[in-house]
Amino acid sequence: MDGLQYELKRSSRRTMSVEVHPTGSIIVRCPLRMPLYEIERFLLMRETWIQERLLDSEAKRQLIPQRTHPHHIYHRGDVLSWGWQNADIIVPQRHSTHSAAQKYIERWQRAEAESLFEAMIHEHLPSIGVPGLRYQGLKLRKMKRRWGSCSSTGFITLNEHLIRVPDGCIRGVVVHELCHLVHLHHGAAFHHLVQDVYPDHRISDAILDAWTSVL
């Protein structure tokens, strides 16, 4: 396809696939010896689908406020500035280099995430009922493709980058994972429980989908 920029990843797979990421990047996966003309024909056959996904991802990105300076970060749905003075987040002077300041900001956001996520978890635990007693604790991880998970042992893992998105979206993920303490599946009973605990979850999920590009 003329003008289409994509990243090609060859492997021992037998089939071809194309992915349009929330950032607008395109990944094409194909067999090791697949000739280029076959790849181009494959993309041409899926041109309409690809263009629709590109337009959709662009529209979703428009919902996200733009960072216009290297000292800007996403935090709870807003763009905050950081610096050693005259900023939303004041970095202590002892972190005088840019790299040291960035590490300080990362630690600050992680602490903010842990505090907020724990508060939301304990706010909604009573709504889960007796299965909420299975909750064993919170873990934070940096994940590239997931916002959260719940283990069969009762631990909830949340992506620490979730602190970047609006509070309603955070709450939606928290409730989603808490409901897995009751139902370790995505069946009808699970979705009914999520709806009961957080009626606005469909709205928050739609907004969160737009924020996936900040992962």
C-alpha positions in Angstrom: 0.0 0.0 0.0 1.5 3.3 -1.1 2.4 5.6 1.7 1.5 3.2 4.5 4.1 3.1 7.2 4.3 -0.1 9.1 6.7 -2.3 11.1 7.3 -5.7 9.7 8.0 -8.6 12.1 8.9 -11.9 10.6 8.8 -15.2 12.6 8.3 -18.9 12.2 4.5 -18.4 12.2 2.5 -19.7 9.2 -0.1 -16.9 8.9 -0.1 -13.2 8.5 -1.7 -10.6 10.7 -1.9 -6.8 10.9 -2.4 -4.7 14.1 -3.3 -1.1 14.4 -2.2 0.2 17.8 -3.9 3.0 19.8 -0.8 5.2 19.0 -1.6 4.8 15.3 1.4 2.5 14.6 0.9 -0.5 12.4 2.5 -3.9 13.1 2.5 -6.6 10.3 3.4 -10.1 11.4 4.3 -12.7 8.7 6.3 -15.9 8.0 10.0 -15.7 7.7 10.2 -16.2 3.9 7.0 -14.4 2.9 7.8 -12.2 -0.2 7.2 -8.5 -0.1 4.6 -8.6 -2.9 2.5 -11.1 -0.8 2.7 -8.8 2.2 1.6 -5.8 0.0 -1.3 -7.8 -1.4 -2.4 -8.8 2.1 -2.4 -5.2 3.2 -4.3 -4.0 0.1 -7.0 -6.6 0.8 -7.4 -5.1 4.3 -7.0 -1.4 3.3 -10.5 -0.4 4.3 -10.2 -2.1 7.7 -6.8 -0.5 8.4 -8.0 3.0 7.4 -11.1 2.6 9.7 -8.9 1.6 12.6 -6.5 4.5 12.0 -9.3 7.0 11.9 -10.8 5.5 15.1 -7.4 5.6 16.9 -6.9 9.2 15.8 -10.4 10.2 17.1 -9.7 8.6 20.4 -6.3 10.3 20.8 -8.1 13.7 20.4 -9.9 13.0 23.7 -6.5 13.1 25.5 -5.0 16.4 26.6 -1.7 17.1 24.9 1.6 17.3 26.6 3.4 20.3 25.1 6.6 20.3 27.1 9.2 17.7 28.2 8.4 18.6 31.8 4.8 17.5 31.4 3.3 14.3 32.7 -0.1 12.7 32.6 -1.6 12.3 36.1 -5.2 11.3 36.9 -6.4 12.6 33.6 -4.7 15.9 33.7 -1.4 17.3 32.3 0.9 18.4 35.2 4.2 20.2 35.0 7.2 19.4 37.0 10.3 21.3 37.8 12.5 22.8 40.6 10.2 25.8 40.9 7.0 27.3 39.6 5.5 23.9 38.7 2.6 21.7 39.7 5.1 19.2 41.1 8.2 20.6 42.8 11.3 18.5 42.5 13.7 18.8 45.5 16.9 20.7 44.5 19.0 17.7 45.4 17.7 16.0 42.3 19.4 18.6 40.1 19.8 16.6 36.9 17.1 15.8 34.4 17.5 12.0 34.8 17.5 12.3 38.6 14.4 14.5 38.5 12.6 12.0 36.2 13.3 9.1 38.7 11.9 11.3 41.5 8.7 11.9 39.5 8.4 8.2 38.8 8.7 7.3 42.5 6.2 10.1 43.3 3.7 8.8 40.8 4.1 5.2 42.0 3.5 6.3 45.6 0.4 8.3 44.4 -0.8 5.2 42.5 -0.4 2.9 45.4 -2.3 5.2 47.8 -5.1 5.9 45.4 -5.6 2.4 44.2 -5.6 1.0 47.7 -8.2 3.6 48.7 -10.5 2.7 45.8 -10.1 -1.0 46.5 -11.2 -0.7 50.1 -14.0 1.7 49.1 -15.5 -1.0 46.9 -14.6 -4.2 48.8 -17.8 -4.2 50.9 -19.9 -4.2 47.6 -18.3 -7.5 46.7 -19.6 -9.2 49.8 -18.1 -12.3 51.5 -15.8 -13.1 48.4 -14.1 -9.8 49.2 -12.4 -11.6 52.1 -10.3 -13.4 49.5 -8.5 -10.2 48.7 -4.9 -10.6 49.7 -3.3 -7.4 48.6 -2.3 -5.1 45.8 0.7 -5.3 43.5 1.9 -2.6 41.1 3.6 -3.4 37.8 4.5 -1.6 34.6 2.6 -3.4 31.9 2.5 -2.6 28.2 -0.8 -4.2 27.2 -2.9 -4.6 30.4 -4.4 -2.3 32.9 -4.8 -5.0 35.6 -5.4 -8.6 36.6 -6.7 -10.7 39.5 -5.1 -14.0 40.5 -7.0 -17.0 41.8 -5.0 -16.5 45.1 -6.7 -13.1 45.7 -3.9 -10.7 44.7 -4.9 -7.8 42.4 -2.2 -6.4 40.1 -2.7 -3.0 38.6 -0.6 -1.2 36.0 1.2 1.6 37.8 0.6 3.7 34.6 -3.1 3.6 35.4 -2.4 6.7 37.6 -2.1 8.7 34.3 -5.8 8.2 33.4 -9.0 9.9 34.8 -10.2 8.7 38.2 -13.4 7.3 36.7 -11.3 5.0 34.5 -9.2 4.0 37.4 -12.3 3.1 39.4 -13.6 1.1 36.5 -10.5 -1.1 36.4 -10.4 -1.5 40.2 -14.1 -2.7 40.2 -13.4 -5.0 37.3 -10.6 -6.7 39.1 -12.4 -6.8 42.4 -15.4 -8.6 40.7 -12.9 -11.3 39.6 -12.7 -12.2 43.3 -16.2 -13.5 42.8 -16.1 -14.7 39.2 -12.8 -15.6 37.6 -14.2 -15.3 34.1 -15.9 -12.8 31.9 -19.3 -14.4 31.7 -22.8 -12.9 32.2 -22.7 -13.2 36.0 -19.4 -11.3 36.1 -20.7 -8.5 33.9 -23.9 -8.2 35.9 -21.8 -7.8 39.1 -19.6 -5.1 37.5 -22.8 -3.3 36.5 -24.2 -3.5 40.0 -21.1 -2.3 41.7 -20.2 0.5 39.2 -23.1 1.4 36.9 -20.9 3.9 34.9 -18.3 1.3 34.0 -19.3 1.3 30.3 -18.6 5.0 30.1 -15.3 4.7 31.9 -14.3 1.7 29.8 -14.9 3.7 26.6 -12.8 6.6 27.9 -10.1 4.3 29.1 -9.9 2.7 25.6 -8.9 6.2 24.3 -6.2 6.4 27.0 -4.6 3.1 26.0 -2.0 5.0 23.9 -0.4 6.4 27.1 0.7 2.9 28.3 
